[in-house]
């Protein structure tokens, strides 16, 4: 994987008369942005999902650009295509030709399928085989089913097939493959896995678009066995069929080692019956899926469990490939698809790399200590950093107090028709990670709801602040009125996040109303902040909380950055302030053109770079 990668953007498009569209858009967000529905824990793609409910206006900026893979997902139902402008717009989506463009039509019902002209439709309704739900994803989807008016919906089947197409396309582009099918290499031992292999092959041919390589079937007479195998390992993701005795098969171990050396995605199918005396160490850092069904016979249960295996593999392909190519760091820097391990440390030291980048999340303390001991024994100065840590390397130890003004999306308002981006919490989460790595302290206040953006902030501090110094990384301003009137929620909140580099500052204990307490808190938090970052926010008849906070920051001469690309109230504030008369009130070191650019961006890494450049011009950072 030596090619320079590029970003992915996903646009979800539907007719605004289809009330399921908004709910499904949020499901896409949770799958591709937040990782809440990910089949593999910690594999969070962080791919922004933009949402476009078609009404009187039709977006013009959803086609592809050279540096980005654009994925347009069309949710088609019987309401779609009744208007000529809509039919014409969808026709452009269907006819677009580019190697960096992927069109995926999804039929929400039979009525929607009838109108899909190009592209093989993915069915949301369950006429095709249903991928099984696995915990904890089933609880999340159950809550969404109550909001959908579709019966017998197959959400995971649909998401798995969308993921398969995106991963196949991206894997093809970044590896110069000649096909968009998912190429996979099946590593197995004939002595104990022949019957299991037959079931796996049957599943792959009937249920997926995968293109498996199996040595006994895929090597023609006269071809050189070792060269053919090496070539296919280098171009494919690997499925290891882990059956009894595989650890004693040198050829299998050699195949796994080669896949590791080429940084290829690997998923282990645990189909052990009696067990192994030892485990080959180089399967470390690979996802493992336990199979409970008897794979020696074809059955619905076996196919259902293999559905989870295949979704895990496709998940790993996209996560692995997207992360390894996400940023280009230079010739003396290695980019790893997974966390460091003994296998790749020896190669990295041998090749004299100075730094190695691996995807989030960071290594734990025990893991990092073991790797440091190995490097010390080898007298190596090799350093490991996560992708975000490396991207913020020019802005370490900023020691800025950053106020994040936002609010969670209410259930009745998932999609904003002004800019159409779901997932304010995604933006807040990513902002926090970058700011933590940059050494900033985040200031926030608000409620104690389980799905509130305050929880998102504190969870990020809890998870990632261990990689920074011992400084306080978040000051949470406590609403004294709510502390008294919501004591149970407050105590639960504090107990969960105590001793996590989070300081709880209690204010407004004497307030006689929630509004009065909020006013006192806003005064204090805007006094303390160095800069304010504004994203999302409620839209209502009265002046919103984030607008009051912006006005206070303007009054106190603070630097304000409006992230309008995520829509809602911040988009309205962009319209108010981003003009020749008002933009200087933001005092953020950016020109009017740069502020307008910032107002439409939704890649958090690029957003933070622009903000830091503004702070540089103000000489607030070196």
C-alpha positions in Angstrom: 0.0 0.0 0.0 2.5 2.6 -1.1 0.0 5.0 -2.9 -0.9 8.3 -1.4 -4.5 8.0 -0.1 -7.4 10.4 -0.3 -10.4 11.2 1.8 -14.0 9.8 1.5 -17.2 11.7 1.7 -20.6 10.0 1.8 -23.8 11.8 0.7 -27.1 10.3 1.7 -29.9 11.5 -0.6 -33.7 11.0 -0.4 -37.0 12.7 -1.2 -38.0 15.0 1.7 -41.5 13.5 1.7 -40.0 10.2 2.8 -40.1 10.4 6.6 -37.7 7.4 6.9 -34.9 9.3 5.2 -33.8 11.3 8.2 -33.7 8.3 10.5 -31.7 6.2 8.0 -29.3 9.1 7.4 -28.6 9.1 11.2 -28.0 5.3 11.0 -25.4 5.9 8.2 -23.8 8.5 10.4 -23.6 6.1 13.4 -22.1 3.4 11.2 -19.5 5.5 9.2 -18.8 8.4 11.6 -19.3 7.6 15.2 -18.6 3.8 15.2 -21.6 3.1 17.4 -22.8 0.4 15.0 -19.4 -0.8 14.0 -19.1 -4.6 13.8 -15.5 -4.3 15.2 -15.0 -2.2 18.4 -12.7 0.8 18.0 -12.8 0.7 14.2 -14.3 4.1 13.8 -14.0 5.3 10.2 -14.6 9.0 11.0 -15.9 9.5 7.5 -18.3 12.5 7.4 -21.8 11.8 6.2 -23.7 14.6 4.5 -27.4 14.4 4.1 -29.6 15.8 1.3 -33.4 15.6 1.5 -34.5 16.7 -1.9 -37.3 19.3 -2.1 -37.4 22.5 -4.0 -33.6 22.8 -4.2 -31.1 20.4 -5.6 -27.5 20.4 -4.3 -24.7 21.2 -6.8 -21.7 20.3 -4.7 -22.1 16.5 -4.3 -20.1 15.4 -7.3 -16.5 14.1 -7.1 -13.2 15.8 -6.8 -9.8 14.4 -7.7 -8.5 14.0 -4.1 -11.7 12.4 -2.7 -13.8 9.3 -3.2 -17.4 10.6 -3.4 -20.1 8.1 -2.5 -23.6 9.1 -3.3 -26.2 6.8 -1.6 -29.7 7.2 -3.0 -32.6 6.1 -0.8 -35.3 5.5 -3.3 -39.0 5.0 -2.4 -42.3 5.4 -4.2 -42.3 9.2 -3.5 -39.2 9.7 -5.5 -39.0 10.8 -9.2 -42.6 12.2 -9.3 -41.1 15.6 -10.1 -39.2 16.3 -13.3 -36.4 18.3 -11.6 -35.8 15.5 -9.2 -35.7 12.9 -12.0 -33.2 15.1 -13.8 -31.1 15.5 -10.7 -31.0 11.7 -10.0 -30.2 11.1 -13.7 -27.0 13.1 -13.2 -26.1 11.0 -10.2 -26.6 7.8 -12.2 -24.7 9.0 -15.3 -21.7 10.4 -13.5 -18.5 8.6 -14.7 -15.3 8.9 -12.7 -12.9 6.5 -11.0 -13.3 8.5 -7.8 -17.1 8.3 -7.8 -19.4 5.6 -6.5 -23.2 5.6 -6.9 -25.1 3.2 -4.6 -28.9 3.0 -5.0 -30.9 1.6 -2.0 -34.5 0.5 -2.6 -36.5 1.3 0.6 -39.4 -0.6 -0.9 -40.6 -2.2 -4.2 -41.9 1.2 -5.3 -38.4 2.6 -5.0 -36.8 -0.2 -6.8 -39.0 0.3 -9.9 -37.5 3.8 -10.4 -33.8 2.8 -10.1 -32.4 3.1 -13.6 -28.7 2.3 -13.2 -26.7 0.4 -10.6 -27.7 -2.8 -8.8 -30.1 -1.9 -6.1 -29.5 -2.8 -2.5 -32.8 -3.8 -0.8 -33.6 -2.4 2.6 -36.7 -4.6 2.8 -35.9 -8.2 3.8 -36.5 -10.2 0.6 -32.8 -11.0 0.6 -31.0 -12.9 3.4 -30.8 -10.9 6.6 -27.5 -10.4 8.3 -27.9 -11.2 12.0 -27.8 -8.5 14.7 -25.0 -8.8 17.2 -24.9 -7.0 20.6 -24.7 -4.2 21.4 -25.9 -3.1 18.0 -29.3 -4.7 18.3 -30.4 -2.3 21.1 -29.5 0.7 19.0 -31.3 -0.6 15.9 -34.3 -1.6 17.9 -34.7 2.1 19.0 -34.6 3.2 15.3 -37.1 0.5 14.2 -39.7 2.3 16.3 -39.1 5.4 14.2 -39.3 3.7 10.8 -42.5 2.9 9.0 -41.0 0.0 7.1 -41.8 -3.5 8.1 -39.3 -6.4 8.1 -36.4 -4.0 7.5 -32.9 -5.4 7.1 -30.8 -2.6 8.3 -27.5 -4.6 8.8 -27.9 -6.4 5.5 -28.2 -3.0 3.8 -25.3 -1.4 5.7 -23.1 -4.5 5.2 -23.6 -4.3 1.4 -23.1 -0.5 1.2 -19.9 -1.1 3.2 -18.8 -3.9 0.9 -19.1 -1.6 -2.2 -17.3 1.3 -0.6 -14.5 -0.9 0.7 -14.2 -2.7 -2.7 -14.0 0.6 -4.5 -11.5 2.2 -2.1 -9.3 -0.9 -1.9 -9.3 -1.0 -5.7 -8.2 2.7 -6.0 -5.5 2.6 -3.3 -4.0 -0.7 -4.5 -4.4 -0.2 -8.2 -6.5 -3.3 -8.4 -8.2 -4.3 -11.7 -11.6 -5.0 -10.0 -13.9 -3.4 -7.5 -14.8 -6.7 -6.1 -13.5 -7.5 -2.6 -10.4 -9.6 -3.3 -9.6 -12.0 -0.4 -7.1 -14.7 0.2 -8.4 -17.7 2.3 -5.6 -19.2 4.5 -6.5 -22.7 5.7 -5.2 -26.1 6.4 -6.5 -29.0 4.4 -5.9 -31.5 7.2 -8.7 -30.0 9.5 -10.5 -27.3 7.5 -11.6 -28.8 4.1 -15.3 -29.1 5.1 -15.3 -25.7 6.7 -13.7 -24.2 3.6 -16.4 -25.7 1.4 -19.1 -23.9 3.6 -17.2 -20.7 3.5 -16.8 -20.8 -0.3 -20.5 -21.5 -0.7 -21.4 -18.6 1.5 -19.0 -16.2 -0.3 -20.4 -17.1 -3.8 -24.1 -16.9 -2.8 -24.1 -14.0 -0.4 -21.3 -11.6 -1.3 -19.5 -9.9 -4.1 -16.2 -11.2 -2.7 -13.6 -12.7 -5.1 -11.8 -15.4 -3.0 -8.4 -16.9 -3.8 -8.1 -20.5 -2.6 -4.9 -22.2 -3.7 -6.4 -25.6 -4.7 -9.0 -23.8 -6.9 -7.2 -20.7 -8.1 -3.9 -21.9 -9.3 -3.9 -23.2 -12.9 -1.8 -26.1 -14.1 1.7 -24.9 -15.0 1.7 -21.8 -12.8 4.4 -21.4 -10.1 2.7 -22.0 -6.8 4.8 -19.7 -4.6 4.8 -16.7 -7.0 1.0 -17.0 -7.5 0.4 -17.1 -3.8 2.7 -14.2 -3.0 1.0 -12.1 -5.7 -2.5 -12.7 -4.4 -1.5 -12.2 -0.8 -0.1 -8.8 -1.8 -3.3 -7.7 -3.5 -5.9 -9.2 -1.1 -7.4 -9.0 2.3 -6.9 -12.3 4.2 -9.4 -14.6 5.9 -7.7 -17.1 8.2 -9.8 -20.2 8.7 -8.5 -21.1 12.2 -9.1 -24.8 12.6 -7.3 -27.4 14.8 -3.6 -27.8 13.9 -3.1 -24.7 11.8 -0.3 -23.5 14.1 1.8 -26.5 13.0 1.4 -25.8 9.3 4.5 -23.8 8.1 2.9 -22.9 4.8 -0.1 -21.3 6.6 2.2 -19.4 9.0 4.2 -18.2 6.1 1.1 -16.8 4.4 0.0 -15.0 7.5 3.5 -13.5 7.9 3.5 -12.3 4.3 0.1 -10.6 4.7 1.5 -8.9 7.8 4.6 -7.7 6.1 2.5 -6.3 3.2 0.2 -4.5 5.8 -2.9 -6.3 4.4 -6.2 -6.5 6.4 -6.6 -9.8 8.2 -9.6 -11.3 10.0 -9.4 -14.6 11.9 -12.3 -17.1 11.9 -12.1 -19.0 15.1 -13.5 -22.4 14.1 -11.5 -24.4 16.6 -13.1 -27.6 17.9 -10.6 -29.2 20.3 -8.2 -26.2 20.6 -4.6 -25.5 19.9 -1.5 -26.2 22.0 -0.1 -22.8 21.1 -1.2 -19.8 19.1 0.9 -18.3 16.3 2.0 -14.9 17.7 1.6 -13.0 14.4 -2.2 -13.0 14.5 -1.9 -10.3 17.1 -3.8 -7.1 16.4 -6.2 -8.9 14.1 -9.9 -9.1 14.7 -11.1 -12.6 15.7 -14.7 -13.7 15.1 -15.8 -16.8 17.1 -18.0 -19.2 15.1 -20.4 -21.3 17.2 -22.1 -23.1 14.3 -20.7 -26.3 12.8 -19.0 -25.0 9.6 -18.5 -28.5 8.3 -22.2 -28.4 7.2 -24.1 -25.7 5.4 -26.9 -24.2 7.6 -28.7 -20.9 8.1 -26.9 -20.5 11.4 -23.5 -21.0 9.7 -24.3 -18.6 7.0 -25.6 -16.0 9.5 -22.4 -16.2 11.5 -20.2 -16.1 8.3 -22.2 -12.9 7.5 -20.7 -11.3 10.6 -17.2 -12.6 9.6 -17.6 -11.1 6.1 -18.8 -7.7 7.4 -15.9 -7.7 9.8 -13.5 -8.3 6.9 -15.0 -5.6 4.8 -15.0 -3.3 7.8 -11.3 -4.1 8.3 -10.5 -3.5 4.7 -11.9 0.0 4.7 -10.7 1.0 8.2 -7.2 -0.4 7.5 -6.9 1.0 4.0 -8.5 4.4 4.8 -6.2 4.9 7.9 -3.0 3.7 6.3 -3.5 6.2 3.4 -5.3 9.0 5.2 -2.3 11.2 5.6 1.1 11.4 3.8 3.9 12.0 6.3 7.2 11.7 4.4 9.9 9.1 3.5 11.3 8.6 7.0 7.9 7.9 8.5 6.2 4.5 8.3 2.4 4.3 8.3 0.9 1.2 9.9 -2.6 -0.2 9.5 -2.8 -1.3 13.1 -1.2 -0.9 16.4 2.6 -1.7 16.6 3.6 -5.2 17.5 6.8 -7.3 17.7 6.5 -8.4 14.0 6.5 -4.9 12.5 8.9 -3.4 15.1 11.8 -5.5 13.8 11.1 -4.5 10.2 10.8 -0.8 11.2 14.1 -0.8 13.1 15.8 -2.7 10.3 14.7 -0.1 7.8 15.8 2.8 10.1 12.5 4.6 10.3 12.4 7.5 12.8 8.7 7.5 13.3 5.8 5.2 12.7 2.1 6.3 12.6 -0.7 4.0 13.5 -4.5 4.6 13.6 -6.6 5.7 16.7 -7.0 4.7 19.5 -3.6 5.1 21.2 -1.8 2.2 22.8 -2.6 1.5 26.5 0.0 2.1 29.2 1.0 -1.6 29.5 1.3 -2.1 25.8 3.3 1.1 25.3 5.7 0.1 28.2 6.4 -3.3 26.6 7.2 -1.8 23.2 9.4 0.9 24.8 11.4 -1.9 26.5 11.9 -3.7 23.2 13.1 -0.4 21.5 15.4 0.3 24.4 16.9 -3.2 24.1 17.5 -2.6 20.4 18.9 0.9 21.1 16.4 2.3 18.7 15.0 5.9 18.7 11.9 4.9 16.8 8.9 6.8 18.0 5.2 5.8 17.6 2.4 8.2 17.2 -1.3 8.0 16.3 -2.5 9.6 13.1 -4.1 12.6 14.9 -1.1 13.1 17.2 1.1 13.2 14.1 -1.2 15.7 12.3 -1.1 18.0 15.3 2.7 17.8 15.8 3.2 21.4 14.7 0.8 22.6 17.4 1.9 20.7 20.6 1.5 22.2 24.1 -0.7 25.1 23.0 -2.1 25.5 26.5 -5.1 27.3 25.2 -8.5 27.3 26.9 -11.0 26.4 24.2 -14.7 27.0 24.7 -16.9 24.6 22.6 -20.4 26.1 22.1 -22.8 23.5 20.8 -26.0 21.6 21.6 -27.1 18.1 20.9 -29.6 17.5 18.1 -33.1 16.9 19.4 -34.8 13.7 18.2 -37.2 15.7 16.0 -34.5 17.5 14.2 -32.0 15.1 12.8 -31.2 16.9 9.6 -30.9 20.6 8.9 -32.3 21.6 5.5 -29.9 24.5 5.3 -26.7 22.5 5.1 -27.8 19.0 5.6 -25.2 17.4 7.8 -26.2 15.0 10.5 -23.9 14.3 13.5 -23.1 17.3 15.6 -21.7 14.9 18.2 -19.3 13.5 15.6 -17.9 17.0 15.1 -17.6 17.6 18.8 -15.9 14.3 19.4 -13.3 14.8 16.6 -12.6 18.4 17.7 -11.9 17.1 21.3 -9.5 14.5 20.1 -7.4 17.0 18.1 -7.5 19.6 20.9 -6.4 17.1 23.5 -3.4 16.1 21.4 -2.6 19.8 20.9 -2.4 20.3 24.7 -5.5 22.5 24.9 -8.0 22.6 27.9 -11.6 22.3 26.8 -14.2 24.4 28.6 -17.8 23.2 28.6 -21.0 23.3 30.6 -24.6 22.1 30.3 -26.8 19.2 31.0 -26.1 15.6 32.1 -28.1 13.6 29.6 -26.7 10.3 28.3 -26.8 11.5 24.7 -25.7 15.1 25.4 -22.7 16.7 23.8 -21.2 17.3 27.3 -20.9 13.5 27.7 -19.3 13.3 24.3 -16.6 15.8 25.4 -15.9 14.1 28.8 -15.8 10.6 27.3 -13.1 11.9 24.8 -11.1 13.4 27.7 -11.4 10.2 29.7 -10.2 8.1 26.7 -7.5 10.2 25.2 -6.1 12.5 27.9 -3.8 9.6 29.1 -1.6 10.3 26.0 -1.0 13.9 27.1 0.7 15.4 30.1 -0.8 15.6 33.6 -2.5 18.9 33.2 -6.3 19.4 33.5 -7.7 18.8 30.0 -11.3 19.9 30.7 -13.0 22.3 33.0 -16.7 21.5 33.3 -18.7 24.4 34.7 -21.5 23.0 36.9 -24.9 24.5 36.8 -25.6 24.9 40.6 -29.4 25.1 40.0 -29.5 21.8 38.0 -27.0 20.2 40.5 -29.7 20.6 43.1 -32.7 19.8 41.0 -31.1 16.9 39.0 -28.9 15.6 41.8 -29.2 11.9 40.7 -28.0 12.6 37.2 -25.3 15.0 38.4 -23.9 12.6 41.0 -23.8 9.8 38.4 -22.0 12.1 35.9 -19.4 13.3 38.4 -18.7 9.8 39.8 -18.1 8.5 36.2 -15.6 11.2 35.2 -13.8 11.9 38.5 -10.0 11.7 38.4 -9.9 11.9 34.6 -8.0 15.2 34.2 -11.4 16.9 34.4 -12.0 19.7 36.9 -15.6 20.4 38.0 -16.1 24.1 38.8 -19.3 24.7 40.6 -21.1 28.0 39.9 -24.4 29.8 40.4 -25.4 27.8 43.5 -27.6 30.7 44.6 -29.5 30.9 41.3 -33.3 30.7 41.7 -33.9 29.6 38.1 -32.2 27.6 35.4 -32.1 30.7 33.1 -30.3 32.7 35.8 -27.8 29.9 36.5 -27.1 29.6 32.7 -26.5 33.3 32.4 -24.0 33.3 35.3 -22.2 30.3 33.8 -21.9 31.9 30.4 -20.4 35.0 31.9 -17.7 32.9 33.7 -16.9 30.5 30.9 -16.5 33.3 28.3 -14.3 35.2 30.8 -12.0 32.2 31.1 -11.9 31.2 27.4 -9.1 32.1 25.0 -11.1 31.1 21.9 -14.6 29.9 21.1 -15.4 27.2 18.6 -19.1 27.2 17.6 -20.8 24.2 16.0 -24.5 23.1 15.6 -26.9 24.7 18.1 -30.7 24.7 18.4 -32.9 26.7 16.1 -36.0 28.2 17.7 -38.1 31.4 18.0 -36.0 33.0 20.7 -32.3 33.8 20.7 -30.3 30.6 21.1 -27.8 29.8 23.9 -24.8 29.7 21.4 -25.8 33.0 19.9 -25.8 34.6 23.4 -22.3 33.1 24.0 -21.0 34.4 20.7 -22.3 37.9 21.6 -20.5 37.7 25.0 -17.3 36.6 23.3 -17.5 39.5 20.9 -18.0 41.9 23.8 -15.0 40.5 25.6 -12.7 40.5 22.5 -12.3 36.7 22.3 -11.5 34.8 19.0 -14.5 33.1 17.5 -14.6 30.3 14.9 -17.9 29.4 13.3 -18.1 25.9 11.9 -21.2 26.3 9.7 -20.6 23.1 7.7 -22.5 21.1 10.3 -25.6 23.2 9.9 -28.3 24.2 12.4 -27.9 27.5 14.4 -24.2 28.0 13.5 -25.1 28.2 9.8 -27.5 31.0 10.6 -24.7 32.8 12.6 -22.4 32.4 9.6 -25.0 34.2 7.4 -25.1 37.0 10.1 -21.4 37.5 10.7 -19.6 36.5 7.5 -19.8 39.7 5.5 -17.6 42.8 5.1 -19.4 44.7 7.9 -19.3 42.0 10.6 -16.5 39.4 10.1 -13.9 41.5 11.9 -16.0 41.1 15.1 -14.9 37.5 15.2 -11.3 38.6 15.9 -10.0 35.3 14.7 -7.0 36.1 12.5 -8.7 34.9 9.3 -9.7 36.8 6.2 -13.4 37.0 5.1 -12.6 34.4 2.4 -10.9 32.1 5.0 -13.9 32.4 7.3 -16.3 31.5 4.5 -14.1 28.5 3.7 -14.2 27.5 7.4 -18.0 27.9 7.4 -18.4 25.2 4.8 -15.7 22.7 5.9 -16.5 19.4 7.7 -13.1 17.6 7.8 -12.0 18.3 11.4 -8.3 17.9 10.7 -8.5 20.6 8.0 -10.7 22.8 10.2 -8.2 22.8 13.1 -5.3 23.6 10.8 -7.2 26.7 9.6 -8.1 27.7 13.1 -4.5 27.3 14.3 -3.3 29.4 11.3 -5.7 32.1 12.4 -4.2 32.0 15.9 -0.7 32.2 14.5 -1.6 35.4 12.6 -2.9 36.8 15.9 0.4 35.7 17.5 -1.5 33.7 20.1 0.6 30.7 19.2 4.1 30.5 17.7 
